Amino acid sequence: MSDTTAASLLARQQIYDTLCRYCRGLDRMDKVMACSVWHEDSTTLYHGMYEGTGHGFVDWVWEAHAPMERHSHQIANSLIEVDGDSAKSETYVTIALWTLPDEQGDQTQIIAKGRYLDQWAKCKERWVITHREYVHDMESLQPLSRGKVSEASRRDAADPSFKFFSEYDG
């Protein structure tokens, strides 16, 4: 394997890991982690929802997620092209949101599917997003019929994953 191929594969994996950290940061409400994926001068365009900076988007999401009981961001197909210290990617995302119960105790589940179109730069040995355009492909709203919910699953530092990763020496 050539050095160029190895460097490209490593970059692609680092970018994918950064996307995973972004989703984890949002779902565990770890604002520092969610902000860490953005370049300080990054821009975002979420058509019809938000346009501004990457860090500003995280602030906007915090307000949008506050009235939710739970949320889950999951990434799937990810096409990543690396060119030296820059890259671009298209990553499919599914977002599941549960609203808080209303006065009658009813809740709604929102399922959104879209794609992150990201531009990347390698800064200080890590990959960060310099620009994101989010394409919202589809969304469904359904009355929520609750199944089992684990009490261990949390949207804060009490979630078991925080302790797990702090003790992991892998």
C-alpha positions as CSV (number, residue, x, y, z in Angstrom):
1,M,0.0,0.0,0.0
2,S,1.4,3.4,-0.9
3,D,1.9,6.1,1.6
4,T,-0.7,8.2,-0.2
5,T,-3.3,5.5,0.0
6,A,-2.6,4.9,3.7
7,A,-2.9,8.6,4.4
8,S,-6.2,8.8,2.6
9,L,-7.6,5.8,4.4
10,L,-6.5,7.2,7.8
11,A,-8.1,10.6,6.9
12,R,-11.3,9.0,5.9
13,Q,-11.5,7.1,9.1
14,Q,-10.7,10.2,11.2
15,I,-13.5,12.1,9.4
16,Y,-16.0,9.3,10.0
17,D,-15.0,9.2,13.7
18,T,-15.6,13.0,13.9
19,L,-19.1,12.6,12.4
20,C,-19.8,9.9,15.0
21,R,-18.5,12.2,17.8
22,Y,-20.8,14.9,16.5
23,C,-23.9,12.6,16.7
24,R,-22.8,11.5,20.2
25,G,-22.3,15.0,21.3
26,L,-25.8,16.0,20.3
27,D,-27.5,12.9,21.8
28,R,-25.7,13.0,25.1
29,M,-26.1,16.9,25.2
30,D,-22.3,17.2,25.4
31,K,-21.9,20.7,23.9
32,V,-18.1,20.7,24.0
33,M,-18.0,17.5,21.9
34,A,-20.6,18.8,19.5
35,C,-18.7,22.1,19.0
36,S,-15.4,20.3,18.6
37,V,-16.2,19.1,15.1
38,W,-16.5,22.7,13.7
39,H,-13.7,24.9,12.5
40,E,-13.8,28.3,14.4
41,D,-14.8,30.1,11.1
42,S,-17.2,27.4,9.9
43,T,-20.5,28.1,8.1
44,T,-23.7,26.1,7.9
45,L,-26.8,26.0,5.8
46,Y,-29.7,24.0,7.0
47,H,-32.3,24.9,4.3
48,G,-35.3,26.6,5.9
49,M,-34.0,26.0,9.5
50,Y,-30.7,27.7,10.1
51,E,-28.0,29.6,8.3
52,G,-24.9,30.9,10.2
53,T,-21.8,29.5,11.9
54,G,-21.2,25.9,13.1
55,H,-21.0,26.9,16.7
56,G,-24.1,29.0,16.3
57,F,-25.9,26.0,14.9
58,V,-25.0,24.0,18.0
59,D,-26.5,26.7,20.1
60,W,-29.6,26.6,17.9
61,V,-29.8,22.8,18.3
62,W,-29.5,23.1,22.1
63,E,-32.7,25.2,22.1
64,A,-34.5,23.0,19.6
65,H,-33.7,19.8,21.5
66,A,-34.5,21.3,25.0
67,P,-38.3,20.5,24.6
68,M,-37.5,16.9,23.5
69,E,-37.6,13.9,25.8
70,R,-35.1,12.0,23.7
71,H,-33.3,12.2,20.4
72,S,-31.0,9.9,18.4
73,H,-28.8,10.9,15.5
74,Q,-27.6,8.0,13.4
75,I,-25.3,8.2,10.4
76,A,-25.2,5.6,7.6
77,N,-23.7,5.8,4.1
78,S,-20.8,8.1,4.0
79,L,-18.9,9.0,0.8
80,I,-15.6,10.8,1.7
81,E,-13.1,12.2,-0.8
82,V,-9.8,13.4,0.6
83,D,-7.4,15.8,-1.2
84,G,-4.4,16.4,1.0
85,D,-5.4,18.5,3.9
86,S,-9.0,19.1,2.6
87,A,-11.9,16.8,2.0
88,K,-15.6,16.6,1.2
89,S,-18.2,14.2,2.3
90,E,-21.8,13.3,1.9
91,T,-23.2,11.4,4.9
92,Y,-26.8,10.1,5.3
93,V,-28.4,10.8,8.7
94,T,-31.6,9.7,10.4
95,I,-32.8,11.7,13.3
96,A,-35.4,10.4,15.7
97,L,-37.0,12.9,18.2
98,W,-39.5,12.3,20.9
99,T,-41.4,15.4,22.1
100,L,-42.3,15.9,25.7
101,P,-45.8,14.8,26.7
102,D,-48.5,17.5,26.2
103,E,-51.3,18.3,28.6
104,Q,-53.1,15.0,27.7
105,G,-49.9,13.0,28.0
106,D,-49.6,12.5,24.2
107,Q,-46.2,12.5,22.5
108,T,-45.1,12.7,18.9
109,Q,-42.2,10.9,17.3
110,I,-40.5,12.8,14.6
111,I,-38.3,10.9,12.1
112,A,-36.2,13.0,9.8
113,K,-33.9,11.7,7.1
114,G,-31.3,13.9,5.3
115,R,-27.7,14.3,4.2
116,Y,-24.8,16.3,5.5
117,L,-22.7,17.8,2.7
118,D,-19.5,18.7,4.5
119,Q,-16.3,20.4,3.5
120,W,-13.4,19.5,5.8
121,A,-9.9,20.9,6.6
122,K,-7.1,19.3,8.6
123,C,-6.2,21.7,11.4
124,K,-3.7,21.0,14.1
125,E,-3.7,17.3,13.2
126,R,-7.5,16.9,13.4
127,W,-10.2,17.1,10.8
128,V,-12.9,19.8,11.3
129,I,-15.9,20.9,9.3
130,T,-15.4,24.2,7.5
131,H,-18.9,24.2,5.8
132,R,-22.0,22.1,6.1
133,E,-25.1,22.1,3.9
134,Y,-27.8,19.9,5.3
135,V,-30.3,18.5,2.8
136,H,-33.6,17.5,4.4
137,D,-34.9,14.6,2.3
138,M,-38.0,13.5,4.2
139,E,-39.8,13.6,7.6
140,S,-42.6,11.8,9.3
141,L,-44.6,12.6,12.4
142,Q,-46.4,9.9,14.3
143,P,-48.2,9.6,17.6
144,L,-45.7,8.0,20.0
145,S,-46.6,4.6,21.3
146,R,-43.9,4.1,24.0
147,G,-42.1,0.8,24.4
148,K,-39.5,0.1,27.0
149,V,-37.0,2.9,27.7
150,S,-33.8,2.2,29.6
151,E,-33.3,4.4,32.7
152,A,-29.6,4.1,32.0
153,S,-29.9,6.0,28.7
154,R,-29.4,9.7,29.5
155,R,-28.9,13.0,27.8
156,D,-26.2,14.1,30.1
157,A,-22.9,13.0,31.8
158,A,-24.8,10.3,33.8
159,D,-25.1,8.2,30.7
160,P,-22.9,5.1,31.1
161,S,-20.9,6.0,28.0
162,F,-19.1,8.8,29.8
163,K,-17.7,6.5,32.4
164,F,-17.0,3.8,29.9
165,F,-14.8,6.1,27.7
166,S,-13.1,7.8,30.7
167,E,-12.0,4.4,31.9
168,Y,-11.1,2.9,28.5
169,D,-7.4,2.8,27.8
170,G,-7.7,1.0,24.4
